[in-house]
Amino acid sequence: MSEREFKGELEKFSYALGLSIGNNLIQSGVKSFDPSNFLLALEDVFTGKSPKLTVGEANQILQSFIEEQQNSSSDAHVNLEEGKKFLAENLRDGKVVKTSSGLQYKILEEGIGRKPSIHDRVKCHYHGTLIDGTVFDSSAQRGTPAIFPVNGVIQGWVEALQLMREGSKWRLFIPPLLAYGEGGAGESIGPNATLIFDVELIEIV
């Protein structure tokens, strides 16, 4: 927005104030917020309306948010470093293959069927763990294979599935950039987590 589009000094000041607050929020670790409730709170303050939260409640919410952001940042760093160390040591196993993307895999059983394309749907059994052995998802434990499009899963899976033949069983070692990255997934998969999957490609469906 250029200066000539402001209708008076108040509009210019308001926009400048928004820029300042926005930049400060980003520097504080705020990545997203609900604009409607943000503006509602400002309106309540400036018009003297009764706020929906007490000052004490608001301060507690803000403090909790900042602590969560700091913990998340620390966890992301620790997970990233531990994952790098694990993957480096993992390559000492002569049966582990590393691709140009950083994906590592170990062939447990080689199938003789077809290789799926990125546009295919596949039926698989899988068992997913963190590098410390924590199980976060397992169709094998549920006893029911999963059916999904090859291009509908994390990038590490997308790459590996197109290399596998029907009937194959592989162990995948997936770095965070090919998994869920800094955002993690759910309560079990933290930020920058390296993942391990035992994958059985049953068939292309």
N, C-alpha and C positions, 0 to 999 in steps of 0.2 A: 504494500500500500504506500503510495507516495504522499508527501506532506499535503499536497493540494486537495486530497480527497477527504481530509478531516474538516468537519464543520465546527470550527471554533477550537479554542484552547482546551476546553474540558474534554472533548473527544480525543484530542492529541494526548493529553495527560492520561486519560483512562487507558488508551492503547499502550502507552509507555509503561504504565503500572502493570498491565497484564503481561507485557514482555518480561519485566523484571521479576514478577512473581513466578512466571513460567520457567525462566532460567534457573531461579533459585530452587524450585521444586525438582527440576531435573538433576541439579547438582546434589540434592539431598537424597537422590535415589528413587524418586517417584517416576515410574515409567508410564502410568496411565491413571486416570481418574474419571469420575462421572461429572461432566461439565454442568449438568442441570442442578445437581445438588451442591456443587461448588458455588454456583451463582446464587442459589437459594440461600445459602449460609451468609454470603455477602449482603444480600438484600435484607435478611433478618437483622443483621448487625447494624446496617446503615439506616434502617427504618424503625428500629427499636422494637421489633416483634420478638416474641418469646422464642428462643432457639429450641430446636428439637433435642439438643444435647446440652448438658451443663458444661461449664468450663473444665471441671474436673474430669468428666467423661471424655471430652474432646482431647484433653492433654494425654489421658491414658491411651486412647486410640492412636494418637500420633506417636507416642513413645513406643508402643508395641510394634507399630509399623516400622519404625527406624531400627529397632532391635532385630526384627525379622529380616530386614534388608541386610543388616550387618552379618547376621548368622548365615544367611543365604550366600553372601559374597565369600565368607570364610569357607563354607562347605564347598562352594564351586572350585575354589583354589585347591583345597585339599584333595577333592575327588579327581581334579584334572591331573595333579602331580602323581597321585597314587596310580591312576590309570596309565599314565605314560610309563611309569616304572614297571607296572605289571606287563604291559604290552612289549616292552623292551626285553624283559626276562623271558616272556613267552616264546620269543623267536629262537631261543636256545634249543627248543624242541625242533629237531630237524624235520618233523612231519608237518609243522605249521607253515602255511604259505601266507605271504603278505602281498596284497595287491597295491597298485599305484595310488589308490584312494586312502590307504591306511587300514583297510579291512584285513583281518587275519582269519584264516579258517584252517580246520584240520579235518581231513576226510576220515570218517569212522567206518563208513561202508559206501562203496560206489555202486550206483544203480546203472541200469542198462537201458532205461527208457528215454523219452524225449526231454529236451531242455525247454523250459517255458520261455516265452517272450514277455516283454514288459506289458503286453496287452492281454495276457492270459489270466485265467483264474486258476488257483491251485488249492489242493487239499493237503494240509500239513499237520503233523504233530510237532510240538515244540516244548521246550523246558527252559525258561529264562531265569538267570540268576545274576546277582551282582558279583564283583570279583571276590567278595568275602564269603560267597556261597549262599547268601540270602536269596530265597526264591521269591520272585515278584509276580510271575505268571507261568502257568503250565497247563497246556491242553493235555499233556500226558497224564498229569495227576487227575484231571477231570475225567479222562477216559473218552473224550470226544474230540476228534480232529477239527481243525478250523479250516474254513473255506474263505478265501479272500482274493482280490485282484493283486497281481504282482506289484503294480504301481500304487497300491493303497497302504503300504507299510513303510517303516523307516528305511532310509537310504541303504543302510548296511544289508538289510534283507533284500531289497530290490536288486542290488548288485549280486549277492550270493545266489539267489534263486535262479537267475539267468545263467549261472555257471553249473548248476546242479542238474543231474538227470533224475527222472522219476525212479524211485526206489532208493535214492541216496540218503545217507545220514551224515550230516556234517556238524561240526562244532564251530560256531562263529564267535569271534572275539571282536566286538564292535566299539570303536572309539566314539566319544560323545558327538563329534561333528557328523557322524553317520547314524547317530541314534537320536536322543532328545535334547542334546546340547545344554545350554545354560538354563533352560526352562525346566528340565527334568520332566517327570510325568507321574502324577498321582502322589501318594504318600511314600511309596517305596523307592522310586527312582529319583535320586537327588540331582541337583544341577551338575552338569559335566560328568555324569556317571558313565563308566565303561561297562558294557553289558556282555554277557556270555549266553549264547543260545545253543542248545542241541536241537537241530532241525531235521526232521524226516520229511522229505518231499514224497508224499504218497502217490499223487497223480495230478495231471493237468485236467481240469474239469470244464 
